[in-house]
């Protein structure tokens, strides 16, 4: 599968194409899990929190302004969600 840049998928999701979020998850899932796993000891809990991160990101995608990279924005959500979980 060839990936386009993150902004393309973000715009697609914001235009109602829900399935366009999947490539963003596939591209960034390792980053999110790594961040969460450094804070949360349990693998199972870390997986659940990582899923929560993507749910939050999806719900707040309209708030992403593009001033930073999407991965940076997602990193902050992952970090804050993991800290809140603990």
Buried (B, 14 or more C-beta within 10 A) or exposed (E): EEEEEBEEBBEBBEEEEEEBBEBBBEBBBEBBBEBBBEBBEEEEBBBBBBBBBBEBBBEEBEEBEEEEEBBEBBBEBBBEBBEEBE
